[in-house]
């Protein structure tokens, strides 16, 4: 049976040119077995008529907050209880801003506050509007509250410019909605995630570290929880709000992170090493603050920190292991070398510098495994986290099935 069969989908339409795609969206939803009702903002009616949506959905279209024909005029309550999911397409910058501050000044925004159904947005706007700090802040706030974001995509826009801001195509939006009604992809899996930088002490007030913000690791931990996993997070100091996880262990140094990982590794199915662990530390940290005297230079003698991924790989029964690589040159070559040298199942690699990578909210990634690769275009880290975990789940399941098949063959041969 199709995931959307007999599901009630409320489609909200914002005032953007991408509204012309909504009739096709409604048609695909009905083909998938869903019952569809449409709510339009007043601005949306300037782009497409309610009559068009009524004909395609075979249901009345709603535009007014107070409708005497609906439950004593409280249409937002009736519709909010009816919906199994709410999809706003297109979600304009204005509409996202109103949702972020909890404004309820029309039927659509009011029912979004009143519903307990999953709320999904398909953003569509000019690429500069999407990149504006205010829009990014609203996007992040909505994501933190559990709102799903489908898109936007990159490409040519109605204004003639090219960039990130196109609404996802209707068929892709339907596929995204279907995931709401299928079992969580990582249900029951135990996942161990490392995140953030480590700090290697020079003296009591100074340390060696790096520019990792922890945003990617925290996004992965949060997304894994949303996908049904039990998550243990081992985190260095980040300054970021902690995500909701099953267990959190705070550490400072590479040595502390390795000890924490090895103490938890036997209880996990998947290990995702997202932390930017320092490669070197001072051989001996000074017990007192090093004073600046007359010398023009200071020599620090450094040693390699222990490699966490190598330690995990040397275990007799290691979990499915995923590493990360931040590179400034020869990304694919360096990532594949790290994948093979450290015996990982997968590696996620990215360029650093400019406006992506460390400290940024967005990134673009290359995912590699032996014999395969996948490219993830520039997107918010909170969205990339779900894409990464979907690939991990697929590869993990593939490896698990292969292992089961080999074990069954050995049993058959021994008979």
Steps between C-alpha positions, in 0.01 A plus 500: 500500500626850419616703805257785422196277442202634700713777653360852541747750357440871546684705237563863589592741221710811558516802274779409260527429130571132576131473591442408134652156579249420776225357274751238383596436863137445597450265206802290602378487860159375390663244270689376808169441677487810720200722570604862444363826630651835404543818701617813320635829627352812344830559320483151350170580330686759290699218337241224468125486553321303773270358231793326334603330825141410582458324166823301537462412869123431481467686830416859596795739520534713811627857516320662795586470869136518609269287287139476629458168320770329709462412869354827625731689270823351640636343183856494630402259778307266274774491235781464754330192650420352158856505362745211529767732361525865395712593199552866412608542138628747415621622839607860439748697710211700642306188595806341663556818703140500622518134597832554680355766732171317545288760323141388438352768276332284235351153465821325395728632777228450760437136415878438502503607866190293578603171340691210649563353154851513347564840341705499179622797297609513137689834488498699176648846455777698334842359584607821676187491716576137592858594590399806706599471869140555614370215282781267610424578865129431446581176319724379783245593764224310319725196454586501870127487575458189288369659180614305193660683206469351153744694283559749358681392185755686293428620148353773283241713675198695378696826529753364252777456757656167594550374854365312797131576545291296255216302650545123488315335216154360586600136453793547741275669756269200491793264561612716792150491650491122468794474742275639776286187486765230477683343799799708621802404291728449802243361744674302775854570376761608754712783364811656653586850368804716573477874439687825539871573550737381770725726707858399572642690797817709466468637852204564735367787282610413144427211269531375142172450316329552164204681343243221530166638624336164569200597285527201264543245778214647701276501191579132441428410863170687491396349166591148616269544799222618268558192283442265792854426621636495854784752491807543717678829433863554600568870457788737534441864603289675235294783650199364306171400666510129576270286285255259661669158516474182705839549670749787486865489609695827514876485443785743440807322363560238234601254772173558686302460177672171419437365851133597474461342156668172601283482812184519283605328178388147594144626552459660156410376154624805309789732590501843333828681566408857412725672757804697385748334734836675541782317324769634737535597865788638707715220641464659841264781598648762732358487853504880526416771249791559265610860543604723215851615577771642279507211256379566144385144444366198684562142397233239564589133462198309371409134473231314309172446680364146496285431195145415606394349167806274490430386856142414406608325182739278701214362709404139431131590473476855381179679399417644159740796496464836326774765501524860386771681307535877462738578215657803333635311196458168315179423684415166337856367507551589866157375605543161332849464647357565848211260437736213415781583742268510801276215393173691505177396331423853378652846501332838463731763350472873444702799394573756769538870441282781373142480628473122543647245737619608843283754687247522215134397510528351149725245335547292185613140544644202317421158647729207413503128568693221334368489145254788530446869562219753537505878471291725725461854367535806721220504757442574868684258728174412672367376164826330398490302825187316385651430158820363656303274734286370214818396316645348818178304562506365145868397517462358852202291395682382189800390705278337762311300238828394337637385835183304572521332159864399557417363847206301364723356227757389757227331705369322189851377407561366850194275486 
